[in-house]
Amino acid sequence: MTEPFTDAYALVRDAADPLRALRDEFLIPRHGDGEQAYFCGNSLGLQPRGARAMVAEVLDKWATQAVEGHFLDPAPWMPYHELVRETLAAVVGAEPSEVVAMNSLTANLHLMLVSFYRPTRERPAILMEAGAFPSDRYALESQVRFHGFDPATDLIEVEPDNDDGTISMQAIERAIATHGPRVSTIVWPGVQYRTGQAFDLEEIARLGHAAGAIVGFDLAHGIGNLSLQLHDSDADFAVWCHYKYMNSGPGAVAGCFVHARHARTDRPRFAGWWGHDQASRFRMGPQFVPTAGADGWQLSNPPILGLAPLRASLDLFARAGMPALRAKSERLTGYLEQLIRTQLGGVLQIVTPADPAQRGCQLSLRVVGGRERGRALFEYLAADGIIGDWREPDVIRISPAPLYNTHADVLRFMHAVSMWAQR
Ligand SMILES: Cc1ncc(COP(=O)(O)O)c(C=O)c1O
């Protein structure tokens, strides 16, 4: 069905949205007398109203309880990271013991690779996507070098085989079939940051494991966006950040998944006291005994002020539930996609796959006419309070986030681009 390009239709759709109340739980930045149409959850999600109270609770406890805050209610700091565990596990489709909130994404990627990239002469290589987010590439390349191997031959990057810059499952399968015997570890994104393409993670894990490789995922753009089933996907590990669709603030504490089958692994790891067996941690013994599960990869006592906003955000995910969020996301991004195709086909080209199973909420857009026109539209939109982001060389990312965006936001974007194109 073709959906009408009218304000009335958008309002009816928003009124019928079972998750509409959640938008009020966010602080939407102002633009003039109104609000921004904020489509940049792919970079920094909006602030949940509850975040301030969670942070204030920590500051108040620090002021009034000081060191005793570790043990006293509310929310003692000693087990504070456990407060986020259950909901976080539900968001990524994991068992609670498989997830932990800690560090930052790139730091967690390195920690995971210490354990799960154990190259040998026969299997020295890491397989990844070409055009990956630079930090991932830097991390992987530096790991290959750290182990004395050569990234020129041992960092294998799967090139996009589709004209729009996306990578087909057949290309991934071919790469694994060709290089599999040399591949130690596969690191793959849940959603590719520039194209917005989402991948069949279960199938990638299956193919990787069949080839004898370890398989890990970077879910920076996947968490809170896709319906993830990490445990069932059989991934060995995954890492992500919480500042994008997880709305936990700039540089928020990140997350990590280690599959239950590695809960008591004797693989090497970089250790710290917070990963030590909880029951004996405070005996302060010299021998490291890892606590079971993802917690065993923790290094330090957690940054409580950093974790506080994540609690507020996860409360909203618990209220919504990922299935309902994902259903809304498909409707909202489908609406945007359909309007662009029917109304703006001569202005915008959609890079992101049309198949909802191959994307999250983000649409990556190229402006017909090239980079300079793209920049001009991007700046025009920003001046009009319509916030997406720009990724070199020529992509505008627009991500309707189902927790707070509306059909009316989508329509506002459409009207603005139409106005711009008609000038
Ligand atoms: C796909 C991907 N990987 C890695 C990173 C780096 O994250 P951090 O700076 O939190 O380590 C980002 C940041 O946006 C990202 O999008």
PDBQT file of the ligand as one rigid body, heavy atoms in Angstrom, charges set to zero:
ROOT
HETATM    1  C1  LIG A 501      30.847   0.834  14.284  1.00  0.00    +0.000 C 
HETATM    2  C2  LIG A 501      31.630   1.553  15.322  1.00  0.00    +0.000 A 
HETATM    3  N1  LIG A 501      32.713   0.962  15.873  1.00  0.00    +0.000 NA
HETATM    4  C3  LIG A 501      33.466   1.593  16.803  1.00  0.00    +0.000 A 
HETATM    5  C4  LIG A 501      33.145   2.855  17.242  1.00  0.00    +0.000 A 
HETATM    6  C5  LIG A 501      34.050   3.519  18.251  1.00  0.00    +0.000 C 
HETATM    7  O1  LIG A 501      33.461   3.595  19.477  1.00  0.00    +0.000 OA
HETATM    8  P1  LIG A 501      34.213   4.123  20.803  1.00  0.00    +0.000 P 
HETATM    9  O2  LIG A 501      34.732   5.486  20.520  1.00  0.00    +0.000 OA
HETATM   10  O3  LIG A 501      33.108   4.177  21.789  1.00  0.00    +0.000 OA
HETATM   11  O4  LIG A 501      35.272   3.139  21.133  1.00  0.00    +0.000 OA
HETATM   12  C6  LIG A 501      32.025   3.504  16.717  1.00  0.00    +0.000 A 
HETATM   13  C7  LIG A 501      31.656   4.867  17.160  1.00  0.00    +0.000 C 
HETATM   14  O5  LIG A 501      30.750   5.505  16.692  1.00  0.00    +0.000 OA
HETATM   15  C8  LIG A 501      31.251   2.840  15.733  1.00  0.00    +0.000 A 
HETATM   16  O6  LIG A 501      30.179   3.418  15.164  1.00  0.00    +0.000 OA
ENDROOT
TORSDOF 0
